[in-house]
Amino acid sequence: MNLRDTQSLFMDYLLAANTESESASLGDKSAGLAALIAAQGGIDVDKRMGIYSNAYRVRLVETIDTDHEILGLYLGDDLFEKMVGDYIAANPSSFHSLRLFCDALPAFLHNDDFFGQYPILADIANFERRLLNAFDAQESARATFSDLQAIEPQLWPGIQFRFHPSLQIFRCDSNAVESWQALKQDQTPPSPDYSGQRAWMLWRGPSRVSEFISLAPYQLALVEGFLQGNNFAGQCEQMLQWFDQEQATTEVLQAVQAWFVVGIISSIITS
């Protein structure tokens, strides 16, 4: 058997051992691989195979635990163990990098017959994925408020902004982020609350730390409008849904200035 076929057989065994432990197919794959392995150092073939099977699972468990530490605290040991086992069985790793292994976890929690009864779990998992995505996002230049001030005033109405690649908008219908924050601070999380949609803005700051803030409805509309390519004048007009004309312009300017401070604007476009 050539190397590629041997590696394929070995991978089939690892996946079957962690997803099909009670099935007949595991026996077939185990027997096929066992024929290629010799006992060594007083350890028989089954034990040698078991070491690799267990090591594969341990790495996956460690990845889930590392990527979703706060979700694990929210669930507690027993439910976390159940979630890990069910997720690994349903989503065997198909990536070269473990960084991507848990990408499907929010959808799994949402759709699973048991965990889907508690929507806040998928929201917490989704929030933690967003934090990781913000941290791993590509780096780019960051504009400053001085750059904006240097633009001639008559050009301001047509100004558009391009944002740092780490910027994300996260919506959920639960108090998942508030619960995450409480556990992060070693406090008891509040009871699940599904009373309305919340919105959060996440990004990686200049200090390379993932950050987030909650968004009021007008703040969400403001940042989303700029993300969609709307210009300064258009966003001031949109704010008239919440403020009078003078206050609308002030709110836009204050928000934009704050965005420069936290480093989420990468460039200014003038037309």
N, C-alpha and C positions, 0 to 999 in steps of 0.2 A: 504494500500500500504506500502511495507517495505521501509527501508531507502535507499537501493540501487536503487530501482525503482524510488523513489522520487527524488534522486540526478540525475538520468539519465534524468528524465522528465525536471528537472530544467535546466540542461545543454542543452538539445535539444531546450528549449525555448530561452536561451541566444544566442545560435548560430543562430537560425532562426530569432530572432529579429534583428540581426546584419548582416545577409546575405540574408534574404528572406522576407524583410519587406512588400513587395507588394504581396506576394504569399498566396495562400489559406492555405498552410501548417502551416503558422505562426498562423492563427486563431485557427487551431486544437490544436496546442501545447500550445497556450496561454490559451485556454479554459480548457485543461486538467490540467495545473498547477494552474489556478485560483480556481479550485474546491478544492484545498488543502490549500488555503491561506485565512486567515480571515482579515477583516479590523481591524485596531488597531490605537489608538491614533489620531483619526480623519482623518486618511489616508486610502482611499479606496483601494481595491484590485489592480485595474489597476495601481494606482500610486506607490504602493509598488513594484509591478513587474517592473514597469518602472525604479525605482531607481536602482534596481540590473542590469537591462539591460544597463542603461546608465553607471553605474560604471564599468561594464565589458568592455565596449567600451573605456571608458576613460583610463583604465589601458593599453589597447593595444595601444592607441594613444600615451600615455606617453612613452611606451617602444620604439616605432618607433622614436619618437622625441629625446629620450635620446641616442639610439644607432646610430642614423643617423642625428645628429645635423647639420653637414655641408651640407649634401644632402638637408636638409630642407631649409637652407639658399640659396643654389643654385637654388632650385625650386621657392622659394617665397611662401607666405602664401596660395594663391589660389590653385596653382598646388600641393603643399604639401598636402593640405586638400583633393584634388581629389585623389592623390596617396594613402593616408592613407585609405580613404573610399573604393577604389577599391581593395586595397591589403587585407584589413580585410574581405571583401566580398568573395574574391577569395581564401583566405588562413586562414580560422578560426583556432584559436589556438588549437593544438592537443598535447601540451606539458605541463608537470607539471611545468616547469620552463619557465618564460618569456624570459630568456637569449637566448633561441633557436627560439623564435617566428619569428624573422626577417631573419633567415637563407635563406629563399626562396625569399627574396626581390630582390637580383640581377637578379635572373632568371625571376621573375615576370616583372621587368622593361625591361629586354631584350625581352621578348615574348609578352608583352602587345601591342595591336594595336596602342595605342596613345603614350605611353612612349617609346616604342621600336623604334620610329622614331628618338630618340636622344640617341645613344649608350653611350654617356658619362655618362648618369645617372646611368646605370647599372654598369659602371666602378667605379664611385664614391661609390656606395653602396657596391660593392665588396671590394674595398679598405678599407672601414670602417669596414666591417666584418672581414677582415684580421687583422686589428689593434686590434679588440676585441679578436680574436682568439689568437693572440700573447700574449696579456695581461693575458688571462685565461689559457695559456698552463701550463702543469705540470712543476714543478721546477726540476732541476737536478744540479749535480756538474758542475763547470766550470774550465777547464784547463787553465794554464797560459803559457806564452812564456818560462818561466823558465823550465817548464816541458819538453818542446820541446828541449831546449838547453841541458838538462841533458841526452838526448838520444845520444848514440854513433853515430858519423857521418856516419859510414858505414851502419847503419840501416836506414838512412833517405830516400833513394830511395823507400823503401817499406812502408813508413809511410802512414797510412790512418787516417782520422779524423771522429769522431762522433760529431754531432752538437746538440746544445740545442734544446729541443722540440718546443720552440717558433719560431724557424727559419722558414720563409716562403719566397717563391719567387712569386711575383705578376707581371703578364704581362697584358698589356692592349694596345689597338690600339688608344688611345686618350690621351689628356693631362689632364686626370682626377686628377692625383695626384698634378700636378701644380695648377689646379683650387682649389683643396681642400686646399692646402697650402695658396693660396691667401686669401681665405675666412677665414681660421683660423687666419690669421694676419690682419683681418678686411680690406682687400684690394679687389678691384674689380677683379673677375676672368677673365682670358683671354678668347677669343672666342674659341669655340670647335675646336680642331685640330686633324685630323685623318690621319696625314701624315706618320705615321709609328709606329711600335710597340715599346713600352717602357718596361723596366724591372726594378723592385725594389726588394730590400731585406728588409724584416721586421723581427723584433725580439723584445723580452723583455730583456732589459738590467739588470745588477745587481741591479740597483736602482728601479726596478719594473716599469719602464716606457717603453711603446711601442715606438720603434724607427724604422727608415727606411732610406735607402739611395738608390739613383739611381745606376744602373749597366750598364756600357759600355758592348758591346758584348763580349769582352774577359773576363771581370769580371763575366758575367753571365755564360759563358762556364766553367770558373774556379770553381765557387762555385757549379754548377750543377754536374761537374765531380766528385768532392769530395763527394757530396751527393750520387752519384751513386756508390761510393766505390772505385773510382780510387785512385791510390797511388801518392805519391809526384813526382816520376820520370815520371809517365804517364802524370801528369798535366803539368810538365815542357815541355814535348814533345808536348802536345797539344798547348801550348802557342807559339810554333814556327810558327803557322798560322799568328801571329801578330808581333812577335819580333824575333830578332836573338837569337842565343843559349845563350849567356851570359845574355842578357836582359831578356830572358824568365825566367831563373832561378831567377833573381832578382825580377821580377814582382810577381812570385809565393810566394817568401819569404816575400815580403813586404805586399802582401794581407793577407797571413796567420798571420803575426805579427799583422796586424790591427784587424783581427778577434779575436785574443786573447785579445786585448785591449778592444773591445766592449763586450766580453764575450759570443760569440756564439759557441765556441768549448767546448764540454763537456768532451771529452776524446781523447787520442792519441793511435792508434793501431799500433803496430810494428809486422812485419812478418819475 
